[in-house]
């Protein structure tokens, strides 16, 4: 039986995910943003942003590894071995990770906000 509320929820989720993914494509290699940064830009909760990133089926092309907690902690990563793989990807892009934390100097938050103005 067709349930309109479930179908609508699924479609809205896809649209939201697409918006989050589009923002990720604006973050250049060698930089990160926080879940909170993205959430503020689209008026959503950081948890909802994290849930969209977990649904990302193209983790290298849509660079969810460039999203960290606002304190710089790597947090989770659901692909290829978790946070240790996320750390390797960031380091390959030139981001220094010390003790699973990224320094604020790598944050692209202000630039992202000014791009979207």
N, C-alpha and C positions, 0 to 999 in steps of 0.2 A: 504494500500500500504506500502511495506517495505521501510524504509528509512535507508540507510547504515550509514549516519552520526549520527543519533539518536541511532541506535543499537551499534555502536562503542563507542559513548559517554557513554552509559549505562554500557557497559562492562569495559571500562577504569575506570569509577567511582567505580565499584565493586572492581577492582584490587587495586585502590588507597585506598579505605576504608579498604581493607584487610591488606594493609601495615601499615596503621595507627593503626588498631586494634592489629596487631602483636607487635608493639612498646609498646602499652599500657600494654600488658601482661608482659613486662619486668619491670614495675614499681611496686615495692613491697608495700604492705600495710604500711601505716604510712608515705608515701612520695607522692609528687606531682611533676609534670613538667608543663611547660607552653605550650600554643599553639605554641608559637614561637620556643621553644626548639624542638618540634616534626617537625615543618615546616623546620627548618634548617637542620635537619638530612635527610630529604627526598626531599630537594630542592623544597619546595612548600610555599604557603602563609599561614599564620596563619588562615585566613578566610576559606581557603579550608579545613584545618584540622578541624576547628569547624563544617563545613558543614558535613564532614564525621562522626563526633561524633554525630550529630543530627540524622543521619541515623542508628545509632547503635540500633539494636533491642534486644540486650542482655546486658542491661546496668549494671548488677551486674557482670556477667561473663567477660565482656569486660569493664574494669573499667574506663569509661570515666569521672567518678567523680573525678579522680586523676589528671585531667587537669584543670589548672587555668590560669588566665592572668599572664603575666610576672611580674606584680607588686604584685601578690599574691591574687588579688581579685577573688572571686569565680566565678563571671560572671554567665551566664545562665546555666540551666540544664533542659532538656526537659522531665524529667520523674518524676512521683510521687510527684508533688508539687513544682518542681523547685529548686532554690538555697537553700532553707531551708532543703530539703531532702539531697542535695549534702553535705551540712554542717554536717548533722547528720551522714552520711556515713563516712565522713572524721574523725569526732570525734570518731566514733566507732573504727576506725583504729588507733587511737592515735594521730591524727593531731590536734593541738590546733588552733582553728579558733577564731580570735578576730575581731569583727566588720565586719564580712564577708571577712576577709583577712587572708591568711596563711603566717606565718613567713618564711623568706628565709631559715631558718634552716631545713625545711621539704622538700626543693627542692632536687630532685634527678637528676638534669640536668647534672652535671659533671660526675656522675657515669654512666648515660645512654650513654653519649657521649663516655666515655672510653670503655664501653662494646662493642660499635659498631665501635670503633676505627678509 
